Amino acid sequence: MTRVMASGVFDILHSGHVHYLSEAKNLGDELVVVVATDATVRRRKHMPITPEKMRLELVNSLKPVDRAVLGREGDMYKVVEEIRPDIIAIGYDQTFDEKVVEAELRKRGLDTKVVRLSHYSADLDGTRKIIQRIIEWHSSNCHGGDS
């Protein structure tokens, strides 16, 4: 059995997330998804819109996902050591360098392959695009009164 691990924030789920997780699942038999903690999201990206427990529940309910777990604070490789995946699927827009990740995993005794997944371009394939669309809609539809 081949275990695949994917990770992300998953704040405001969209079709890009579904594409990423479906493509990751196709790499193996079991897909375990690590959902970033609120603290990690605040430190690396932005203030999360959806709380970590809600994001975890939503990701866990997606068809390609066999199991979703909350990430760990500090050493990001600790959760990888716990899951022990055969493959780590990295999204096209994630900032990790595959070679650096593989080298660190080798140092820790893990023979895990790291795979960069393909780009998916749909109209609203990113959380920031969705937020921008909401702001634009709100600006053009709410003219000064209570909203």
WOFEN-V773686 format. One record per residue. N is the residue number from 1. PHI is phi in degrees with one decimal (999 if undefined). Layout:
# WOFEN-V773686
<<N PHI> <N PHI>>
This chain:
# WOFEN-V773686
<<1 999> <2 -101.7> <3 -98.4> <4 -111.4> <5 -117.7> <6 -128.7> <7 -146.1> <8 174.3> <9 -86.1> <10 62.6> <11 -90.6> <12 64.7> <13 -59.2> <14 -147.0> <15 -61.8> <16 -63.1> <17 -63.7> <18 -62.3> <19 -61.3> <20 -57.9> <21 -71.6> <22 -65.7> <23 -65.7> <24 -63.8> <25 -60.0> <26 -65.4> <27 -81.4> <28 -162.4> <29 -98.1> <30 -130.8> <31 -114.9> <32 -109.8> <33 -112.9> <34 -97.9> <35 -98.0> <36 -62.7> <37 -70.6> <38 -57.5> <39 -62.3> <40 -64.5> <41 -62.3> <42 -60.8> <43 -73.1> <44 -101.8> <45 -131.9> <46 -166.7> <47 -71.3> <48 -65.3> <49 -81.3> <50 -105.1> <51 -62.9> <52 -54.4> <53 -65.6> <54 -70.0> <55 -61.8> <56 -61.6> <57 -63.5> <58 -64.2> <59 -63.1> <60 -62.4> <61 -86.4> <62 -74.3> <63 -53.5> <64 -70.8> <65 -88.3> <66 -84.9> <67 -160.3> <68 -118.4> <69 -131.2> <70 -81.4> <71 -64.2> <72 -116.3> <73 -83.0> <74 85.6> <75 -70.3> <76 -67.2> <77 -79.9> <78 -60.6> <79 -67.2> <80 -66.3> <81 -62.9> <82 -72.3> <83 -77.4> <84 53.5> <85 -74.9> <86 -81.6> <87 -136.5> <88 -110.6> <89 -96.9> <90 -106.2> <91 -66.3> <92 -57.7> <93 -104.0> <94 -78.9> <95 -84.1> <96 -70.1> <97 -95.8> <98 -53.8> <99 -65.9> <100 -64.4> <101 -63.2> <102 -60.5> <103 -62.8> <104 -64.8> <105 -64.2> <106 -61.3> <107 -59.2> <108 -93.6> <109 81.6> <110 -105.9> <111 -98.6> <112 -107.0> <113 -87.5> <114 -111.8> <115 -122.9> <116 -87.4> <117 -87.2> <118 -76.1> <119 -72.9> <120 -124.0> <121 -123.8> <122 -110.1> <123 -55.3> <124 -120.0> <125 -94.9> <126 -140.7> <127 -56.9> <128 -64.3> <129 -64.1> <130 -65.2> <131 -60.8> <132 -61.4> <133 -62.7> <134 -64.6> <135 -60.7> <136 -62.3> <137 -61.9> <138 -61.7> <139 -63.1> <140 -86.5> <141 -110.3> <142 -116.9> <143 -102.3> <144 84.8> <145 -81.8> <146 -65.5> <147 -111.2>>
